[in-house]
Amino acid sequence: MTTATDAREDRTSYEKWLRDNGAKFNNVAFGQDPKTAMSGLFSACSIPSSTLLVSIPSSLFISTSCSYSFLSPFLNTLSPRALLSLCLLYEKKLGPDSFFFPYIEILPKNVLTPLWFKEEEMELLEGTNLEVGVKKRKESLIKEWKAIRDLHGGITWPDYLWAVSIITSRAFPYSLVDPSDKTSAEVLIPLADALNHEPRKKILWKYVNDTLEIITEEDIGACAQIFNNYGPKSNEELLLGYGFTIRNNPDDWVAIKVSFSNSSTLSQTQIPSSSQTHSDDSLGLDNSSDGSSDGSSSPAHIPSKNYLLSISGLTNTRHFLFSDYIPSALLAQLRILVMTDTELELYMNAAGKHWCEFVGYRNELAMLEAFRELASIEVSGDGGYELEHEIYAIVNSQILSRQKYILENTLSHVSTRTNMVISLALSELHSSRKLYPPFLKINNATLKTPVFSSLPSSSVNPITALVISIDNAMNDKLFADAVRKVIDNVYEEEDVVLMLYLIYERQNTTSPWRKFFQAVDGYIMMAESDKEEKEKRMQIEQLHRSLQLGATSSIFSDEVYTIDSFIWAANIIDTFSLTFYQDGAARTGIVPT
Ligand SMILES: C[S@@+](CC[C@H](N)C(=O)[O-])C[C@H]1O[C@@H](n2cnc3c(N)ncnc32)[C@H](O)[C@@H]1O
């Protein structure tokens, strides 16, 4: 967006004022980009890396540390930005009597940030984060303005908005001048603020001997625009603070918030555009009651998860996704949040950060599934407005489309990684190595931690190639026919069918999961309270009786169709299962490695 109305007609007196007062800038000149009409600083000749471009003495700075007596009553009540606005407005009011007059003359008359949008223009932002950000910022600015509007002979709202916009779009953090400053104070630095922004530009700001020096850390060609780097700012931040956006901005992000509550293990995320519509959605992971356990442990285990998160330094639940970067802390946090009771109990006894890098195949796949849900956020947009409307077109193409792109990229990374985990798990299952249940890194130190980027995209293994699921079960005609005789809707009774299939397949000497069944033959659940154990046993006995699939069926002998087999199968489901999605339907799968 070309945004600021640049007041750059004649800079002769400004340039003279800068030089007369000690600013130095050789081989650097004010100019305007003929293509974009952007005013800025340009090189007069080629400039090698490490060259000092400009130096500006502190006597040219405007900051609240200059002694302005009118500030004292407000020092404890106004924000540093409001205080600096007062200083700028004071100098502006002085007109030619101000030392800073030549500087103030060249400042833009307005900066087209959304703070200046009219009501009908604000409607174009409906449903976006920006709408929320602008409203909040405006509310606090109005409050501050009301506290100071009688100063300097009267400050109008447009005056105040102008001063604030000049500061958000041009000021530097005061900590640059005084590294011990821990406030959010800012300082206006003439000349230094003539540089436009280019992401990732290598440039150094140095404050020495009361002078700001700006040094290029890259070679600059002749007659080229010299850019500053305003920091890693997304298009939303740039539009709100500076009134412009960058095409394909590498610093665009989408914020994800993982919330962890008592009612559901992992509840929701979100932030991109339509935060209101998503903030209360459940992640759908709290389905432990149906026996499948992809991390939805009972509420009793929530404190344990909190404990693990806190000893691993993973309590910050807000994460930023970039198009080329997924924070490892988010993945580590999700690994803990999707732990089954068994995983949790084992990991509770083994403090240490390193194991958050990879817990085990089941856990990793459950974590990726949780992550996929978190990143499956609809970004609002295309609200039916004319795209020709400049503001809407910019919000749509530079903000909403970018967020969609980041989320799509993230989902594609998640698929690649899921695929890689499945491949590794399959090779582990088919390797000659002995499997040690419950197949966690903690008791199987040689388990490989998947590496994000090394999977050839052609080798796509569906999760069904790995897991034991109802689909495998119902593809076995003998088993399916026998089960259909006693269960009307097999997909509604998925866990029961899965239990029966585990018992059935355990007897199969040619089963593809033979190694798994050998490893977990005597698998006993971790200790539970007597009460829970008794209840579980009663339910299993009832199920066992009601199904009556013993010797009379074609699939089990009486020696196999026992309550102990049922208990064993229930334990396997509790410990090794995860929920995955197939054609949009949630399925339970046992991960056999
Ligand atoms: C610190 S000033 C930079 C110098 C300013 N162009 C001038 O002439 O004084 C920041 C303003 O410059 C403009 N700007 C900076 N970088 C830009 C960019 N990459 N694209 C478009 N406008 C930019 C925006 O209007 C922004 O509010």
The ligand as an SDF file (V2000), in Angstrom:
LIG
                    3D

 27 29  0  0  0  0  0  0  0  0999 V2000
   10.2090    5.9260    8.8740 C   0  0  0  0  0  0  0  0  0  0  0  0
    9.2820    6.4870    7.5600 S   0  0  0  0  0  0  0  0  0  0  0  0
   10.3370    6.2020    6.2190 C   0  0  0  0  0  0  0  0  0  0  0  0
   10.6030    7.3540    5.3630 C   0  0  0  0  0  0  0  0  0  0  0  0
    9.4520    7.9690    4.6710 C   0  0  0  0  0  0  0  0  0  0  0  0
    9.1910    7.2880    3.4130 N   0  0  0  0  0  0  0  0  0  0  0  0
    9.7360    9.4180    4.4000 C   0  0  0  0  0  0  0  0  0  0  0  0
    9.6750    9.8120    3.2430 O   0  0  0  0  0  0  0  0  0  0  0  0
    9.9870   10.1340    5.3250 O   0  0  0  0  0  0  0  0  0  0  0  0
    8.0860    5.2890    7.4670 C   0  0  0  0  0  0  0  0  0  0  0  0
    7.0610    5.4830    6.3830 C   0  0  0  0  0  0  0  0  0  0  0  0
    7.6490    5.2470    5.1310 O   0  0  0  0  0  0  0  0  0  0  0  0
    6.7740    4.4940    4.2950 C   0  0  0  0  0  0  0  0  0  0  0  0
    7.4460    3.1990    4.0390 N   0  0  0  0  0  0  0  0  0  0  0  0
    8.5200    2.6790    4.6670 C   0  0  0  0  0  0  0  0  0  0  0  0
    8.8800    1.5130    4.1260 N   0  0  0  0  0  0  0  0  0  0  0  0
    8.0070    1.2730    3.1340 C   0  0  0  0  0  0  0  0  0  0  0  0
    7.8430    0.2320    2.2000 C   0  0  0  0  0  0  0  0  0  0  0  0
    8.6560   -0.8130    2.1680 N   0  0  0  0  0  0  0  0  0  0  0  0
    6.8120    0.3070    1.3190 N   0  0  0  0  0  0  0  0  0  0  0  0
    5.9610    1.3520    1.3230 C   0  0  0  0  0  0  0  0  0  0  0  0
    6.0660    2.3870    2.1840 N   0  0  0  0  0  0  0  0  0  0  0  0
    7.0720    2.3470    3.0790 C   0  0  0  0  0  0  0  0  0  0  0  0
    5.4910    4.3550    5.0450 C   0  0  0  0  0  0  0  0  0  0  0  0
    4.6620    5.3760    4.6620 O   0  0  0  0  0  0  0  0  0  0  0  0
    5.9070    4.5490    6.4770 C   0  0  0  0  0  0  0  0  0  0  0  0
    4.8740    5.0900    7.2630 O   0  0  0  0  0  0  0  0  0  0  0  0
  1  2  1  0
  2  3  1  0
  2 10  1  0
  3  4  1  0
  4  5  1  0
  5  6  1  0
  5  7  1  0
  7  8  2  0
  7  9  1  0
 10 11  1  0
 11 12  1  0
 11 26  1  0
 12 13  1  0
 13 14  1  0
 13 24  1  0
 14 15  1  0
 14 23  1  0
 15 16  2  0
 16 17  1  0
 17 18  1  0
 17 23  2  0
 18 19  1  0
 18 20  2  0
 20 21  1  0
 21 22  2  0
 22 23  1  0
 24 25  1  0
 24 26  1  0
 26 27  1  0
M  CHG  2   2   1   9  -1
M  END
$$$$
